[in-house]
Amino acid sequence: MKPLTDTEYIHTLIAEGEHQQQDFKFEISDARKIARTLSAFSNTDGGRLLIGVKDNGKIAGVRSEEEKYMIEAAAQLYCLPEVHYTMQTFHVEGRNVLIVQIDKSDKKPVYAKDETGKPLAYIRIKDENILATPIHLRVWQQSGSPAGELIQYTEREQLLLDLLEKNCSLSLNRYCRQAKISRRAAEHLLAKFIRFDIVEPVFENHKFYFRLK
């Protein structure tokens, strides 16, 4: 099979549109902002940035070497831990397009520093970077628990299962109210159920809900 030219390859990627593992960037002018995307890709399924491509898929090209330095700054200075990536330049229609490939991290969470220096973790849902919730952070934290760990099954666990069976989806606030438990305890139990593949988080209307898998 004949290998694709740079132009064919880039147009093939653009045809996919933006999705959970692909993002278009016309340019990179703020290393902090791009750090959020690096964090989101690292904490989810990995992904790639097409730099020099507008949101509508039109190829604008990279104008200078500045984008490369911005990516480097985002990965090294504004991500904790540092994000490892690969970068490649493709020549398309007289313009240069940068592809930055970010792998899924095995050391979650990967944080991005905000304007005040506060570390925040992001996840990627469809074509959006979403701030990770305390429950996501707990899932990652609990993932370091020893293999073969068993889940305790008490009245509290049974109540959560009952509530999830009665409701198609359940918000954290509603769970706290109906179970009459603290937010911290609710987050801990939901995280454990997610880790054991009993429950899954669903993002709807800019909010997370939880349902049985």
Secondary structure as the mmCIF struct_conf table of DSSP 4:
data_model
#
loop_
_struct_conf.conf_type_id
_struct_conf.id
_struct_conf.beg_label_comp_id
_struct_conf.beg_label_asym_id
_struct_conf.beg_label_seq_id
_struct_conf.end_label_comp_id
_struct_conf.end_label_asym_id
_struct_conf.end_label_seq_id
HELX_LH_PP_P HELX_LH_PP_P1 LYS A 2 THR A 5
HELX_RH_AL_P HELX_RH_AL_P1 ASP A 6 GLU A 16
BEND BEND1 GLU A 18 GLU A 18
STRN STRN1 HIS A 19 HIS A 19
TURN_TY1_P TURN_TY1_P1 GLN A 20 GLN A 21
STRN STRN2 GLN A 22 LYS A 25
BEND BEND2 PHE A 26 PHE A 26
HELX_RH_AL_P HELX_RH_AL_P2 ALA A 31 ASN A 43
TURN_TY1_P TURN_TY1_P2 THR A 44 ASP A 45
STRN STRN3 GLY A 47 ILE A 51
TURN_TY1_P TURN_TY1_P3 GLY A 52 GLY A 52
STRN STRN4 VAL A 53 VAL A 53
TURN_TY1_P TURN_TY1_P4 ASP A 55 ASN A 56
BEND BEND3 GLY A 57 GLY A 57
STRN STRN5 ILE A 59 ILE A 59
BEND BEND4 SER A 64 SER A 64
TURN_TY1_P TURN_TY1_P5 GLU A 65 GLU A 65
HELX_RH_AL_P HELX_RH_AL_P3 GLU A 66 LEU A 77
BEND BEND5 TYR A 78 TYR A 78
STRN STRN6 CYS A 79 LEU A 80
BEND BEND6 PRO A 81 PRO A 81
HELX_LH_PP_P HELX_LH_PP_P2 GLU A 82 HIS A 84
STRN STRN7 TYR A 85 VAL A 92
TURN_TY1_P TURN_TY1_P6 GLU A 93 GLY A 94
STRN STRN8 ARG A 95 ILE A 102
HELX_LH_PP_P HELX_LH_PP_P3 ASP A 103 SER A 105
BEND BEND7 ASP A 106 LYS A 107
HELX_LH_PP_P HELX_LH_PP_P4 LYS A 108 VAL A 110
STRN STRN9 TYR A 111 LYS A 113
TURN_TY1_P TURN_TY1_P7 GLU A 115 THR A 116
BEND BEND8 GLY A 117 GLY A 117
STRN STRN10 PRO A 119 ILE A 125
TURN_TY1_P TURN_TY1_P8 LYS A 126 ASP A 127
STRN STRN11 GLU A 128 LEU A 131
HELX_LH_PP_P HELX_LH_PP_P5 ALA A 132 THR A 133
HELX_RH_AL_P HELX_RH_AL_P4 PRO A 134 GLN A 142
TURN_TY1_P TURN_TY1_P9 SER A 143 GLY A 144
BEND BEND9 SER A 145 SER A 145
HELX_LH_PP_P HELX_LH_PP_P6 PRO A 146 PRO A 146
TURN_TY1_P TURN_TY1_P10 ALA A 147 GLY A 148
HELX_LH_PP_P HELX_LH_PP_P7 GLU A 149 GLN A 152
HELX_RH_AL_P HELX_RH_AL_P5 GLU A 155 LYS A 166
BEND BEND10 ASN A 167 SER A 169
STRN STRN12 LEU A 170 LEU A 170
HELX_RH_AL_P HELX_RH_AL_P6 LEU A 172 ALA A 179
TURN_TY1_P TURN_TY1_P11 LYS A 180 LYS A 180
HELX_RH_AL_P HELX_RH_AL_P7 ARG A 183 ARG A 195
TURN_TY1_P TURN_TY1_P12 PHE A 196 ASP A 197
BEND BEND11 ILE A 198 ILE A 198
STRN STRN13 VAL A 199 GLU A 204
TURN_TY1_P TURN_TY1_P13 ASN A 205 HIS A 206
STRN STRN14 LYS A 207 LEU A 212
#
